[in-house]
Amino acid sequence: MVPLDPIEVSAWNQLICSNAQDETVRTIVIPIALACPSVIAGCGDAPQTPDGATCMAEEVAGSCDAQTATNRWPQFEGTDGVAPVFTDCDVGWSVGQVPTDFRLTDQFGEPMCLWQLVGKHVVMESTALWTRATRGEADTLVCRAQAYGDQVVFLTFVVQDDSSLPSQDVHAVEWSDTFGLGAGTPTPVVADGQLQFVSDFPGGGFPLPTHVLLDEQLQIVVAGGGERVAAEIRDRLEGETGVNVDHCFEGE
């Protein structure tokens, strides 16, 4: 298909937006325009994402469903055991959107997906074996997970090994074993050395650690790096769950 130049796109937009009730426009022109998103980019009635990008409100498939997600983590509890349905307008990395799904291997060698955690508050964090900054947070993770119980899932992405090389699945196991994660607490750990998912984090997941809080509908509540964001996430979770975890940080 030959791309339309800006004058042609503008003409299409004017035709569609000013004549949307015309029978010919509704039955012939608009379906053609919907096949070419750039054509409707200037139409005020076109659906948009929170960051202003035009979207088509088309369903987006997740990476797992109730049949393929067979790990030990929550399984679509917020949607009665079935995969949630999101559209391209819902999915993205702005506050209020749902991050794209992923399929990665956890510390127990089982595939897991983000969207299977719908119904839980989810705290995501990028880390590396070499960084001391994230080890302080990880030292308190079991305490915090036990305090929140089954209300919150803490999902850790290991992106580099202790030599700053891309992580492998074995490094997720190493991180999990070091801090006692996954044994009776909702604390999955995955390796994302190729940044398949973490590259979409604010700043591409750097500096380490970068934190992302999702609500029970998996919508982004707050995201960013540093202790200020980590503290804000704790405050927001306390407001949602009524649980204070300050005792987990005593003696640091």
DRENLODO-357156 format. One record per residue (C-alpha): residue number from 1; x negated, y negated, z negated; residue in one letter. Coordinates in steps of 0.25 Angstrom, whole numbers, padded with zeros to 4 digits, always signed. Layout:
% residues N
atom num:NUM	c1:X	c2:Y	c3:Z	residuo:A
...
***
This chain:
% residues 252
atom num:1	c1:+0000	c2:+0000	c3:+0000	residuo:M
atom num:2	c1:-0005	c2:-0014	c3:+0004	residuo:V
atom num:3	c1:-0006	c2:-0023	c3:-0008	residuo:P
atom num:4	c1:+0003	c2:-0035	c3:-0008	residuo:L
atom num:5	c1:-0004	c2:-0049	c3:-0008	residuo:D
atom num:6	c1:+0001	c2:-0059	c3:-0019	residuo:P
atom num:7	c1:+0010	c2:-0066	c3:-0010	residuo:I
atom num:8	c1:+0017	c2:-0053	c3:-0006	residuo:E
atom num:9	c1:+0018	c2:-0049	c3:-0021	residuo:V
atom num:10	c1:+0024	c2:-0062	c3:-0025	residuo:S
atom num:11	c1:+0035	c2:-0061	c3:-0014	residuo:A
atom num:12	c1:+0039	c2:-0047	c3:-0019	residuo:W
atom num:13	c1:+0039	c2:-0052	c3:-0033	residuo:N
atom num:14	c1:+0048	c2:-0064	c3:-0029	residuo:Q
atom num:15	c1:+0057	c2:-0055	c3:-0021	residuo:L
atom num:16	c1:+0059	c2:-0045	c3:-0032	residuo:I
atom num:17	c1:+0060	c2:-0054	c3:-0044	residuo:C
atom num:18	c1:+0070	c2:-0064	c3:-0037	residuo:S
atom num:19	c1:+0079	c2:-0053	c3:-0031	residuo:N
atom num:20	c1:+0079	c2:-0042	c3:-0041	residuo:A
atom num:21	c1:+0094	c2:-0040	c3:-0040	residuo:Q
atom num:22	c1:+0094	c2:-0040	c3:-0025	residuo:D
atom num:23	c1:+0098	c2:-0025	c3:-0020	residuo:E
atom num:24	c1:+0087	c2:-0024	c3:-0010	residuo:T
atom num:25	c1:+0077	c2:-0029	c3:-0020	residuo:V
atom num:26	c1:+0082	c2:-0020	c3:-0031	residuo:R
atom num:27	c1:+0083	c2:-0007	c3:-0022	residuo:T
atom num:28	c1:+0071	c2:-0009	c3:-0012	residuo:I
atom num:29	c1:+0061	c2:-0020	c3:-0016	residuo:V
atom num:30	c1:+0060	c2:-0018	c3:-0031	residuo:I
atom num:31	c1:+0057	c2:-0003	c3:-0029	residuo:P
atom num:32	c1:+0046	c2:-0006	c3:-0019	residuo:I
atom num:33	c1:+0040	c2:-0017	c3:-0029	residuo:A
atom num:34	c1:+0040	c2:-0007	c3:-0040	residuo:L
atom num:35	c1:+0031	c2:+0002	c3:-0033	residuo:A
atom num:36	c1:+0021	c2:-0010	c3:-0032	residuo:C
atom num:37	c1:+0019	c2:-0016	c3:-0046	residuo:P
atom num:38	c1:+0012	c2:-0028	c3:-0041	residuo:S
atom num:39	c1:+0024	c2:-0032	c3:-0033	residuo:V
atom num:40	c1:+0032	c2:-0034	c3:-0046	residuo:I
atom num:41	c1:+0021	c2:-0040	c3:-0054	residuo:A
atom num:42	c1:+0027	c2:-0054	c3:-0053	residuo:G
atom num:43	c1:+0042	c2:-0050	c3:-0056	residuo:C
atom num:44	c1:+0046	c2:-0055	c3:-0070	residuo:G
atom num:45	c1:+0056	c2:-0043	c3:-0071	residuo:D
atom num:46	c1:+0045	c2:-0033	c3:-0069	residuo:A
atom num:47	c1:+0041	c2:-0025	c3:-0082	residuo:P
atom num:48	c1:+0028	c2:-0029	c3:-0089	residuo:Q
atom num:49	c1:+0019	c2:-0024	c3:-0099	residuo:T
atom num:50	c1:+0016	c2:-0032	c3:-0112	residuo:P
atom num:51	c1:+0003	c2:-0037	c3:-0105	residuo:D
atom num:52	c1:+0011	c2:-0042	c3:-0093	residuo:G
atom num:53	c1:+0008	c2:-0031	c3:-0083	residuo:A
atom num:54	c1:+0019	c2:-0027	c3:-0074	residuo:T
atom num:55	c1:+0024	c2:-0012	c3:-0076	residuo:C
atom num:56	c1:+0034	c2:-0003	c3:-0070	residuo:M
atom num:57	c1:+0041	c2:+0003	c3:-0082	residuo:A
atom num:58	c1:+0037	c2:+0017	c3:-0077	residuo:E
atom num:59	c1:+0035	c2:+0028	c3:-0086	residuo:E
atom num:60	c1:+0021	c2:+0032	c3:-0090	residuo:V
atom num:61	c1:+0017	c2:+0046	c3:-0093	residuo:A
atom num:62	c1:+0010	c2:+0050	c3:-0105	residuo:G
atom num:63	c1:-0002	c2:+0059	c3:-0106	residuo:S
atom num:64	c1:+0005	c2:+0070	c3:-0115	residuo:C
atom num:65	c1:+0018	c2:+0074	c3:-0118	residuo:D
atom num:66	c1:+0024	c2:+0083	c3:-0129	residuo:A
atom num:67	c1:+0019	c2:+0096	c3:-0121	residuo:Q
atom num:68	c1:+0005	c2:+0091	c3:-0119	residuo:T
atom num:69	c1:+0002	c2:+0084	c3:-0132	residuo:A
atom num:70	c1:-0001	c2:+0096	c3:-0141	residuo:T
atom num:71	c1:-0010	c2:+0090	c3:-0151	residuo:N
atom num:72	c1:-0009	c2:+0088	c3:-0166	residuo:R
atom num:73	c1:-0005	c2:+0073	c3:-0165	residuo:W
atom num:74	c1:+0009	c2:+0067	c3:-0165	residuo:P
atom num:75	c1:+0017	c2:+0072	c3:-0153	residuo:Q
atom num:76	c1:+0027	c2:+0061	c3:-0147	residuo:F
atom num:77	c1:+0034	c2:+0060	c3:-0161	residuo:E
atom num:78	c1:+0039	c2:+0046	c3:-0157	residuo:G
atom num:79	c1:+0046	c2:+0052	c3:-0145	residuo:T
atom num:80	c1:+0052	c2:+0065	c3:-0150	residuo:D
atom num:81	c1:+0041	c2:+0074	c3:-0144	residuo:G
atom num:82	c1:+0041	c2:+0068	c3:-0130	residuo:V
atom num:83	c1:+0032	c2:+0060	c3:-0123	residuo:A
atom num:84	c1:+0035	c2:+0045	c3:-0124	residuo:P
atom num:85	c1:+0039	c2:+0037	c3:-0111	residuo:V
atom num:86	c1:+0032	c2:+0024	c3:-0108	residuo:F
atom num:87	c1:+0032	c2:+0016	c3:-0096	residuo:T
atom num:88	c1:+0020	c2:+0008	c3:-0090	residuo:D
atom num:89	c1:+0026	c2:-0005	c3:-0096	residuo:C
atom num:90	c1:+0025	c2:+0002	c3:-0110	residuo:D
atom num:91	c1:+0010	c2:+0007	c3:-0108	residuo:V
atom num:92	c1:-0002	c2:-0002	c3:-0109	residuo:G
atom num:93	c1:-0012	c2:-0008	c3:-0119	residuo:W
atom num:94	c1:-0004	c2:-0021	c3:-0123	residuo:S
atom num:95	c1:+0002	c2:-0022	c3:-0137	residuo:V
atom num:96	c1:+0016	c2:-0015	c3:-0136	residuo:G
atom num:97	c1:+0012	c2:-0005	c3:-0125	residuo:Q
atom num:98	c1:+0009	c2:+0009	c3:-0126	residuo:V
atom num:99	c1:-0005	c2:+0013	c3:-0123	residuo:P
atom num:100	c1:-0007	c2:+0023	c3:-0111	residuo:T
atom num:101	c1:-0007	c2:+0037	c3:-0115	residuo:D
atom num:102	c1:-0020	c2:+0046	c3:-0115	residuo:F
atom num:103	c1:-0023	c2:+0061	c3:-0116	residuo:R
atom num:104	c1:-0036	c2:+0064	c3:-0123	residuo:L
atom num:105	c1:-0041	c2:+0075	c3:-0132	residuo:T
atom num:106	c1:-0041	c2:+0074	c3:-0147	residuo:D
atom num:107	c1:-0051	c2:+0079	c3:-0157	residuo:Q
atom num:108	c1:-0044	c2:+0092	c3:-0158	residuo:F
atom num:109	c1:-0046	c2:+0094	c3:-0143	residuo:G
atom num:110	c1:-0031	c2:+0092	c3:-0140	residuo:E
atom num:111	c1:-0025	c2:+0082	c3:-0130	residuo:P
atom num:112	c1:-0017	c2:+0070	c3:-0135	residuo:M
atom num:113	c1:-0010	c2:+0058	c3:-0130	residuo:C
atom num:114	c1:-0007	c2:+0044	c3:-0136	residuo:L
atom num:115	c1:+0008	c2:+0045	c3:-0132	residuo:W
atom num:116	c1:+0010	c2:+0057	c3:-0140	residuo:Q
atom num:117	c1:+0008	c2:+0049	c3:-0153	residuo:L
atom num:118	c1:+0021	c2:+0040	c3:-0150	residuo:V
atom num:119	c1:+0029	c2:+0039	c3:-0163	residuo:G
atom num:120	c1:+0016	c2:+0036	c3:-0171	residuo:K
atom num:121	c1:+0008	c2:+0024	c3:-0174	residuo:H
atom num:122	c1:-0005	c2:+0026	c3:-0167	residuo:V
atom num:123	c1:-0019	c2:+0019	c3:-0170	residuo:V
atom num:124	c1:-0029	c2:+0021	c3:-0159	residuo:M
atom num:125	c1:-0044	c2:+0018	c3:-0161	residuo:E
atom num:126	c1:-0056	c2:+0019	c3:-0151	residuo:S
atom num:127	c1:-0069	c2:+0023	c3:-0158	residuo:T
atom num:128	c1:-0083	c2:+0029	c3:-0155	residuo:A
atom num:129	c1:-0092	c2:+0039	c3:-0163	residuo:L
atom num:130	c1:-0103	c2:+0028	c3:-0164	residuo:W
atom num:131	c1:-0094	c2:+0017	c3:-0170	residuo:T
atom num:132	c1:-0094	c2:+0014	c3:-0184	residuo:R
atom num:133	c1:-0083	c2:+0004	c3:-0183	residuo:A
atom num:134	c1:-0073	c2:+0015	c3:-0180	residuo:T
atom num:135	c1:-0078	c2:+0025	c3:-0191	residuo:R
atom num:136	c1:-0073	c2:+0016	c3:-0202	residuo:G
atom num:137	c1:-0059	c2:+0017	c3:-0196	residuo:E
atom num:138	c1:-0061	c2:+0032	c3:-0194	residuo:A
atom num:139	c1:-0065	c2:+0034	c3:-0208	residuo:D
atom num:140	c1:-0051	c2:+0029	c3:-0213	residuo:T
atom num:141	c1:-0043	c2:+0036	c3:-0202	residuo:L
atom num:142	c1:-0039	c2:+0048	c3:-0210	residuo:V
atom num:143	c1:-0035	c2:+0040	c3:-0222	residuo:C
atom num:144	c1:-0026	c2:+0031	c3:-0213	residuo:R
atom num:145	c1:-0020	c2:+0042	c3:-0205	residuo:A
atom num:146	c1:-0016	c2:+0049	c3:-0218	residuo:Q
atom num:147	c1:-0010	c2:+0037	c3:-0224	residuo:A
atom num:148	c1:-0002	c2:+0034	c3:-0211	residuo:Y
atom num:149	c1:+0002	c2:+0049	c3:-0210	residuo:G
atom num:150	c1:+0009	c2:+0052	c3:-0197	residuo:D
atom num:151	c1:+0013	c2:+0038	c3:-0194	residuo:Q
atom num:152	c1:+0000	c2:+0034	c3:-0187	residuo:V
atom num:153	c1:-0009	c2:+0041	c3:-0177	residuo:V
atom num:154	c1:-0024	c2:+0037	c3:-0177	residuo:F
atom num:155	c1:-0030	c2:+0040	c3:-0163	residuo:L
atom num:156	c1:-0045	c2:+0038	c3:-0161	residuo:T
atom num:157	c1:-0052	c2:+0037	c3:-0148	residuo:F
atom num:158	c1:-0067	c2:+0041	c3:-0148	residuo:V
atom num:159	c1:-0073	c2:+0034	c3:-0136	residuo:V
atom num:160	c1:-0088	c2:+0036	c3:-0138	residuo:Q
atom num:161	c1:-0097	c2:+0045	c3:-0145	residuo:D
atom num:162	c1:-0108	c2:+0041	c3:-0155	residuo:D
atom num:163	c1:-0117	c2:+0037	c3:-0143	residuo:S
atom num:164	c1:-0107	c2:+0028	c3:-0136	residuo:S
atom num:165	c1:-0104	c2:+0038	c3:-0125	residuo:L
atom num:166	c1:-0090	c2:+0042	c3:-0121	residuo:P
atom num:167	c1:-0084	c2:+0051	c3:-0131	residuo:S
atom num:168	c1:-0080	c2:+0066	c3:-0129	residuo:Q
atom num:169	c1:-0069	c2:+0074	c3:-0135	residuo:D
atom num:170	c1:-0079	c2:+0079	c3:-0145	residuo:V
atom num:171	c1:-0081	c2:+0065	c3:-0151	residuo:H
atom num:172	c1:-0066	c2:+0064	c3:-0154	residuo:A
atom num:173	c1:-0068	c2:+0077	c3:-0162	residuo:V
atom num:174	c1:-0081	c2:+0071	c3:-0169	residuo:E
atom num:175	c1:-0073	c2:+0058	c3:-0173	residuo:W
atom num:176	c1:-0061	c2:+0066	c3:-0178	residuo:S
atom num:177	c1:-0070	c2:+0076	c3:-0186	residuo:D
atom num:178	c1:-0079	c2:+0064	c3:-0192	residuo:T
atom num:179	c1:-0066	c2:+0057	c3:-0198	residuo:F
atom num:180	c1:-0057	c2:+0069	c3:-0200	residuo:G
atom num:181	c1:-0047	c2:+0065	c3:-0190	residuo:L
atom num:182	c1:-0035	c2:+0073	c3:-0185	residuo:G
atom num:183	c1:-0035	c2:+0083	c3:-0197	residuo:A
atom num:184	c1:-0021	c2:+0080	c3:-0202	residuo:G
atom num:185	c1:-0020	c2:+0066	c3:-0198	residuo:T
atom num:186	c1:-0015	c2:+0059	c3:-0185	residuo:P
atom num:187	c1:-0029	c2:+0055	c3:-0180	residuo:T
atom num:188	c1:-0032	c2:+0060	c3:-0166	residuo:P
atom num:189	c1:-0046	c2:+0057	c3:-0160	residuo:V
atom num:190	c1:-0048	c2:+0057	c3:-0145	residuo:V
atom num:191	c1:-0061	c2:+0055	c3:-0137	residuo:A
atom num:192	c1:-0059	c2:+0044	c3:-0126	residuo:D
atom num:193	c1:-0073	c2:+0043	c3:-0121	residuo:G
atom num:194	c1:-0069	c2:+0039	c3:-0107	residuo:Q
atom num:195	c1:-0059	c2:+0028	c3:-0112	residuo:L
atom num:196	c1:-0047	c2:+0034	c3:-0105	residuo:Q
atom num:197	c1:-0038	c2:+0028	c3:-0116	residuo:F
atom num:198	c1:-0047	c2:+0019	c3:-0124	residuo:V
atom num:199	c1:-0051	c2:+0011	c3:-0112	residuo:S
atom num:200	c1:-0037	c2:+0005	c3:-0113	residuo:D
atom num:201	c1:-0039	c2:+0001	c3:-0128	residuo:F
atom num:202	c1:-0041	c2:-0014	c3:-0130	residuo:P
atom num:203	c1:-0055	c2:-0017	c3:-0126	residuo:G
atom num:204	c1:-0056	c2:-0003	c3:-0120	residuo:G
atom num:205	c1:-0057	c2:+0003	c3:-0134	residuo:G
atom num:206	c1:-0069	c2:-0006	c3:-0138	residuo:F
atom num:207	c1:-0074	c2:-0011	c3:-0147	residuo:P
atom num:208	c1:-0073	c2:+0001	c3:-0156	residuo:L
atom num:209	c1:-0064	c2:+0003	c3:-0163	residuo:P
atom num:210	c1:-0052	c2:-0002	c3:-0155	residuo:T
atom num:211	c1:-0038	c2:+0001	c3:-0162	residuo:H
atom num:212	c1:-0024	c2:+0002	c3:-0156	residuo:V
atom num:213	c1:-0011	c2:+0003	c3:-0164	residuo:L
atom num:214	c1:+0001	c2:+0009	c3:-0157	residuo:L
atom num:215	c1:+0015	c2:+0009	c3:-0163	residuo:D
atom num:216	c1:+0024	c2:+0021	c3:-0164	residuo:E
atom num:217	c1:+0028	c2:+0019	c3:-0149	residuo:Q
atom num:218	c1:+0013	c2:+0019	c3:-0145	residuo:L
atom num:219	c1:+0014	c2:+0004	c3:-0142	residuo:Q
atom num:220	c1:+0001	c2:-0004	c3:-0145	residuo:I
atom num:221	c1:+0003	c2:-0013	c3:-0158	residuo:V
atom num:222	c1:-0012	c2:-0018	c3:-0159	residuo:V
atom num:223	c1:-0025	c2:-0015	c3:-0153	residuo:A
atom num:224	c1:-0039	c2:-0020	c3:-0154	residuo:G
atom num:225	c1:-0053	c2:-0018	c3:-0160	residuo:G
atom num:226	c1:-0059	c2:-0020	c3:-0174	residuo:G
atom num:227	c1:-0054	c2:-0020	c3:-0188	residuo:E
atom num:228	c1:-0044	c2:-0031	c3:-0187	residuo:R
atom num:229	c1:-0036	c2:-0022	c3:-0177	residuo:V
atom num:230	c1:-0038	c2:-0010	c3:-0186	residuo:A
atom num:231	c1:-0033	c2:-0018	c3:-0198	residuo:A
atom num:232	c1:-0021	c2:-0023	c3:-0190	residuo:E
atom num:233	c1:-0017	c2:-0009	c3:-0186	residuo:I
atom num:234	c1:-0018	c2:-0005	c3:-0201	residuo:R
atom num:235	c1:-0009	c2:-0016	c3:-0205	residuo:D
atom num:236	c1:+0001	c2:-0013	c3:-0193	residuo:R
atom num:237	c1:+0002	c2:+0002	c3:-0197	residuo:L
atom num:238	c1:+0004	c2:-0002	c3:-0212	residuo:E
atom num:239	c1:+0016	c2:-0011	c3:-0207	residuo:G
atom num:240	c1:+0022	c2:+0001	c3:-0199	residuo:E
atom num:241	c1:+0019	c2:+0013	c3:-0208	residuo:T
atom num:242	c1:+0018	c2:+0006	c3:-0222	residuo:G
atom num:243	c1:+0005	c2:+0013	c3:-0224	residuo:V
atom num:244	c1:-0007	c2:+0005	c3:-0229	residuo:N
atom num:245	c1:-0021	c2:+0011	c3:-0226	residuo:V
atom num:246	c1:-0030	c2:+0002	c3:-0233	residuo:D
atom num:247	c1:-0035	c2:+0012	c3:-0243	residuo:H
atom num:248	c1:-0041	c2:+0020	c3:-0231	residuo:C
atom num:249	c1:-0051	c2:+0009	c3:-0230	residuo:F
atom num:250	c1:-0055	c2:+0007	c3:-0244	residuo:E
atom num:251	c1:-0070	c2:+0009	c3:-0247	residuo:G
atom num:252	c1:-0074	c2:+0006	c3:-0232	residuo:E
***
